[in-house]
Amino acid sequence: MLDLVIRGGTLVDGTGNAPVTGDVGVRDGRIVAVGGRIGEAARETIDADGALVTPGFIDVHTHYDGQFLWDDRMDPSFSHGITTAIAGNCGVGFAPLRPEFRRELIELMEGVEDIPGVVLDVGMDWKWRSFADYLDQLGARSYSMDVASQIAHAPVRVAVMGERALNMETATAEDIAAMASIVGEAMTAGALGFSTGRISEHVSSKGAPVPGTYAPAEELLAIAKAMGAAGHGTFQMVPFGAIGGVVSGFIDRDARQAEHDLIVQIAEASGRPVTYLMLQISDDREDWFRMLAESERHAARGLRIHPQIASRPGGMLATLQTHHPFRFRPSYREVENLPLAERLQALRDPARRARILAEASVDDPNASQVDKRMAAMFVHHARELYPLSLPLNYEPAEANSLGAMADRAGVDPVEYLYDHLTAGDGGNVAADNLLNYADGNLDAMHDMLAHPLVISGLGDGGAHLNTICDASMTTSQLIHWARDRTRGPKFPVEHIVSKITRDNARLFGLGDRGVIADGMRADLNVIDFENLSLELPKIHHDLPNDGPRLLQGSRGYVATAVAGTVTRRHDEDTGARPGRLIRGRASQGMRQAAE
């Protein structure tokens, strides 16, 4: 008897081939039959008539490094068809751990990834020391999905150099050898790769740069060699200039070329895939095109270099309960701790409204750098914000911007934003499309998604908890790019599915998943594609210490299965936790097609 049969679905198998109608049979966590009518009886049957059946989605860019240790549900990814989540990105993480630098590692994650320090401090037991110890703790737990991690540059550098790493000192030859040794040991223990971040915009909650940001090439190349010597692994990088001239105000094209040259050297030294963040930036709208062309040129000679993109505009969300431009204005601070309903009543008082709009922000020495930056940014970018409403549209026209709406109403954009955020039940949201929207549309994003080298990731699950909610991108990618786009060409659904299944599995050598085929792991989604939809991001207080975060729900997932066990049914958690830790070496050789 089979454990599970999914009957009569439209099979979008992850290969990019055209969909076909058929059944999928599962036994012992593996797919054992695909296509046609499966006559064998099963303990559980899912009627997929009229629905898509896809491989489970693989989220290659998360920051669940801490959440893996206190949570087993793994939202926001869990609500969006994701069955494998990979952490340890952007050069920040918590292993290896020197206990005396625990606070500094927390401040790095708090500043770079907007995860409140108290949540990290309380949520983890901090009992590990080596990266192998950290993986062992993950391996002792069960999850709604499979989990994995890369080893990150910052904790490695701090483990070896201590205060000198935090002070951005140059590593000695002995330091570099020690870092390479730690990375090699982590790869043997099961790390899926190594990550580093090289942008000055990434700073701790105290404003300090991330250790490794200014590491010289010899340090990165020695680590790349150590990673490659393990015979598996992927090198992930946030390259200099990846998000534009936010600090400098301009993009140095020669410096960006030099950065891609470094990426090439890393690929050569490691013999392994390299993935780097690539975004359309307003400071130089064609930067992405030149970087992709360089990657394509070197891929033609056998290097595996993969730009990694987001599939929708990248930016920040303004809400009354998270970040907004009025947060540090005196008359707002008088009522900020009131319950929401009472705060709304106070904010709608005409006299208080007038005072808040007339006031400047005051400095709060106890506030984080993230909080301060967000409040200032939403003032400066008020015209470029887009109020969100259902059904969500991630490619809005300029006429729907907050600035255009304010002009039609004859008011200042900041005043219009105040009224938008304080309307209704206080749950309104406005988005600042900082990245991937320099042209006021997603035409550049379309060209990126069309390219076979490009990886679709950057969901940032577990990070930027009060700033964005992009782990829903797997859902929005299907909705926008394969169904609803009106401002330009779309893609066949099979193209989009392959981007978030097979292609991501191949990048990390996960050869047992990402495709619906005999012998593959039975990680599967059944999707009511016609009715698939996203909800507005909403604040939830469900983190350790009652910490807040934005979550974005979905509707239309008939079922999600991990290793053949149904974890979600009709958009609801079944409570099943079949997910386990993936160790990098353990996945090698499962399917040669992965490489």
ChimeraX attribute file (.defattr): number of C-alpha atoms within 10 A of each C-alpha:
attribute: neighborCount
match mode: 1-to-1
recipient: residues
	/A:1	9
	/A:2	17
	/A:3	17
	/A:4	25
	/A:5	26
	/A:6	24
	/A:7	22
	/A:8	23
	/A:9	24
	/A:10	22
	/A:11	25
	/A:12	24
	/A:13	25
	/A:14	29
	/A:15	20
	/A:16	18
	/A:17	14
	/A:18	14
	/A:19	19
	/A:20	16
	/A:21	20
	/A:22	19
	/A:23	24
	/A:24	26
	/A:25	26
	/A:26	27
	/A:27	19
	/A:28	14
	/A:29	19
	/A:30	23
	/A:31	25
	/A:32	18
	/A:33	19
	/A:34	20
	/A:35	17
	/A:36	13
	/A:37	14
	/A:38	17
	/A:39	9
	/A:40	9
	/A:41	13
	/A:42	16
	/A:43	9
	/A:44	13
	/A:45	14
	/A:46	18
	/A:47	14
	/A:48	23
	/A:49	17
	/A:50	15
	/A:51	23
	/A:52	24
	/A:53	33
	/A:54	27
	/A:55	33
	/A:56	31
	/A:57	30
	/A:58	29
	/A:59	28
	/A:60	28
	/A:61	23
	/A:62	23
	/A:63	26
	/A:64	25
	/A:65	26
	/A:66	23
	/A:67	22
	/A:68	25
	/A:69	18
	/A:70	18
	/A:71	17
	/A:72	18
	/A:73	21
	/A:74	20
	/A:75	20
	/A:76	23
	/A:77	31
	/A:78	25
	/A:79	24
	/A:80	26
	/A:81	30
	/A:82	31
	/A:83	29
	/A:84	28
	/A:85	25
	/A:86	24
	/A:87	28
	/A:88	29
	/A:89	29
	/A:90	30
	/A:91	27
	/A:92	29
	/A:93	27
	/A:94	25
	/A:95	28
	/A:96	26
	/A:97	22
	/A:98	18
	/A:99	14
	/A:100	9
	/A:101	15
	/A:102	14
	/A:103	12
	/A:104	20
	/A:105	26
	/A:106	23
	/A:107	25
	/A:108	29
	/A:109	28
	/A:110	25
	/A:111	26
	/A:112	23
	/A:113	24
	/A:114	23
	/A:115	26
	/A:116	24
	/A:117	19
	/A:118	15
	/A:119	19
	/A:120	25
	/A:121	16
	/A:122	13
	/A:123	18
	/A:124	15
	/A:125	11
	/A:126	17
	/A:127	11
	/A:128	18
	/A:129	15
	/A:130	20
	/A:131	27
	/A:132	20
	/A:133	17
	/A:134	22
	/A:135	21
	/A:136	15
	/A:137	15
	/A:138	21
	/A:139	15
	/A:140	10
	/A:141	16
	/A:142	19
	/A:143	23
	/A:144	30
	/A:145	29
	/A:146	21
	/A:147	24
	/A:148	26
	/A:149	32
	/A:150	31
	/A:151	30
	/A:152	28
	/A:153	30
	/A:154	26
	/A:155	30
	/A:156	29
	/A:157	26
	/A:158	23
	/A:159	23
	/A:160	20
	/A:161	22
	/A:162	15
	/A:163	14
	/A:164	14
	/A:165	21
	/A:166	19
	/A:167	13
	/A:168	18
	/A:169	14
	/A:170	16
	/A:171	20
	/A:172	11
	/A:173	11
	/A:174	10
	/A:175	16
	/A:176	21
	/A:177	17
	/A:178	18
	/A:179	26
	/A:180	22
	/A:181	16
	/A:182	24
	/A:183	29
	/A:184	22
	/A:185	18
	/A:186	27
	/A:187	28
	/A:188	20
	/A:189	20
	/A:190	26
	/A:191	28
	/A:192	29
	/A:193	31
	/A:194	27
	/A:195	27
	/A:196	26
	/A:197	27
	/A:198	22
	/A:199	22
	/A:200	18
	/A:201	21
	/A:202	20
	/A:203	22
	/A:204	24
	/A:205	25
	/A:206	15
	/A:207	16
	/A:208	17
	/A:209	22
	/A:210	34
	/A:211	29
	/A:212	28
	/A:213	22
	/A:214	16
	/A:215	19
	/A:216	12
	/A:217	14
	/A:218	13
	/A:219	19
	/A:220	22
	/A:221	21
	/A:222	20
	/A:223	27
	/A:224	29
	/A:225	20
	/A:226	22
	/A:227	31
	/A:228	24
	/A:229	17
	/A:230	19
	/A:231	15
	/A:232	23
	/A:233	28
	/A:234	26
	/A:235	28
	/A:236	28
	/A:237	23
	/A:238	22
	/A:239	21
	/A:240	21
	/A:241	26
	/A:242	23
	/A:243	24
	/A:244	23
	/A:245	17
	/A:246	14
	/A:247	11
	/A:248	11
	/A:249	9
	/A:250	13
	/A:251	20
	/A:252	14
	/A:253	13
	/A:254	9
	/A:255	12
	/A:256	18
	/A:257	15
	/A:258	13
	/A:259	19
	/A:260	21
	/A:261	14
	/A:262	17
	/A:263	24
	/A:264	20
	/A:265	17
	/A:266	25
	/A:267	25
	/A:268	19
	/A:269	19
	/A:270	25
	/A:271	21
	/A:272	25
	/A:273	24
	/A:274	28
	/A:275	25
	/A:276	24
	/A:277	23
	/A:278	26
	/A:279	28
	/A:280	28
	/A:281	24
	/A:282	20
	/A:283	15
	/A:284	15
	/A:285	16
	/A:286	12
	/A:287	22
	/A:288	21
	/A:289	16
	/A:290	14
	/A:291	18
	/A:292	19
	/A:293	12
	/A:294	16
	/A:295	22
	/A:296	21
	/A:297	13
	/A:298	14
	/A:299	15
	/A:300	9
	/A:301	8
	/A:302	12
	/A:303	19
	/A:304	21
	/A:305	27
	/A:306	23
	/A:307	24
	/A:308	25
	/A:309	23
	/A:310	25
	/A:311	27
	/A:312	23
	/A:313	23
	/A:314	23
	/A:315	18
	/A:316	23
	/A:317	25
	/A:318	26
	/A:319	26
	/A:320	24
	/A:321	20
	/A:322	17
	/A:323	22
	/A:324	25
	/A:325	26
	/A:326	23
	/A:327	22
	/A:328	22
	/A:329	19
	/A:330	16
	/A:331	20
	/A:332	21
	/A:333	15
	/A:334	11
	/A:335	15
	/A:336	20
	/A:337	10
	/A:338	12
	/A:339	9
	/A:340	16
	/A:341	11
	/A:342	12
	/A:343	18
	/A:344	20
	/A:345	10
	/A:346	19
	/A:347	22
	/A:348	15
	/A:349	10
	/A:350	10
	/A:351	10
	/A:352	14
	/A:353	17
	/A:354	14
	/A:355	14
	/A:356	22
	/A:357	17
	/A:358	11
	/A:359	14
	/A:360	13
	/A:361	18
	/A:362	12
	/A:363	10
	/A:364	10
	/A:365	8
	/A:366	6
	/A:367	12
	/A:368	18
	/A:369	18
	/A:370	21
	/A:371	22
	/A:372	20
	/A:373	12
	/A:374	20
	/A:375	19
	/A:376	17
	/A:377	16
	/A:378	24
	/A:379	15
	/A:380	12
	/A:381	16
	/A:382	23
	/A:383	21
	/A:384	21
	/A:385	26
	/A:386	28
	/A:387	21
	/A:388	19
	/A:389	12
	/A:390	9
	/A:391	10
	/A:392	16
	/A:393	16
	/A:394	19
	/A:395	19
	/A:396	17
	/A:397	12
	/A:398	15
	/A:399	11
	/A:400	14
	/A:401	22
	/A:402	26
	/A:403	23
	/A:404	17
	/A:405	20
	/A:406	18
	/A:407	14
	/A:408	10
	/A:409	11
	/A:410	10
	/A:411	12
	/A:412	16
	/A:413	23
	/A:414	21
	/A:415	16
	/A:416	19
	/A:417	29
	/A:418	20
	/A:419	15
	/A:420	19
	/A:421	21
	/A:422	19
	/A:423	15
	/A:424	10
	/A:425	10
	/A:426	16
	/A:427	17
	/A:428	22
	/A:429	22
	/A:430	24
	/A:431	24
	/A:432	24
	/A:433	21
	/A:434	18
	/A:435	18
	/A:436	27
	/A:437	24
	/A:438	17
	/A:439	12
	/A:440	14
	/A:441	19
	/A:442	23
	/A:443	16
	/A:444	19
	/A:445	19
	/A:446	17
	/A:447	11
	/A:448	25
	/A:449	22
	/A:450	15
	/A:451	12
	/A:452	11
	/A:453	19
	/A:454	24
	/A:455	25
	/A:456	28
	/A:457	24
	/A:458	22
	/A:459	25
	/A:460	26
	/A:461	28
	/A:462	26
	/A:463	26
	/A:464	23
	/A:465	22
	/A:466	25
	/A:467	24
	/A:468	24
	/A:469	26
	/A:470	31
	/A:471	27
	/A:472	26
	/A:473	25
	/A:474	26
	/A:475	24
	/A:476	24
	/A:477	22
	/A:478	23
	/A:479	22
	/A:480	21
	/A:481	22
	/A:482	19
	/A:483	17
	/A:484	13
	/A:485	16
	/A:486	10
	/A:487	12
	/A:488	10
	/A:489	11
	/A:490	16
	/A:491	16
	/A:492	15
	/A:493	22
	/A:494	20
	/A:495	20
	/A:496	23
	/A:497	26
	/A:498	24
	/A:499	26
	/A:500	26
	/A:501	27
	/A:502	27
	/A:503	25
	/A:504	23
	/A:505	24
	/A:506	19
	/A:507	23
	/A:508	25
	/A:509	26
	/A:510	28
	/A:511	22
	/A:512	24
	/A:513	32
	/A:514	33
	/A:515	28
	/A:516	28
	/A:517	21
	/A:518	15
	/A:519	18
	/A:520	21
	/A:521	25
	/A:522	30
	/A:523	32
	/A:524	30
	/A:525	26
	/A:526	30
	/A:527	24
	/A:528	20
	/A:529	21
	/A:530	12
	/A:531	12
	/A:532	17
	/A:533	20
	/A:534	21
	/A:535	15
	/A:536	19
	/A:537	21
	/A:538	18
	/A:539	18
	/A:540	14
	/A:541	11
	/A:542	10
	/A:543	17
	/A:544	18
	/A:545	13
	/A:546	11
	/A:547	15
	/A:548	20
	/A:549	25
	/A:550	22
	/A:551	22
	/A:552	21
	/A:553	19
	/A:554	17
	/A:555	19
	/A:556	20
	/A:557	25
	/A:558	22
	/A:559	24
	/A:560	34
	/A:561	26
	/A:562	29
	/A:563	25
	/A:564	22
	/A:565	23
	/A:566	23
	/A:567	26
	/A:568	23
	/A:569	16
	/A:570	15
	/A:571	19
	/A:572	14
	/A:573	17
	/A:574	15
	/A:575	13
	/A:576	18
	/A:577	19
	/A:578	18
	/A:579	21
	/A:580	20
	/A:581	24
	/A:582	22
	/A:583	20
	/A:584	26
	/A:585	19
	/A:586	12
	/A:587	19
	/A:588	19
	/A:589	14
	/A:590	15
	/A:591	16
	/A:592	12
	/A:593	12
	/A:594	21
	/A:595	14
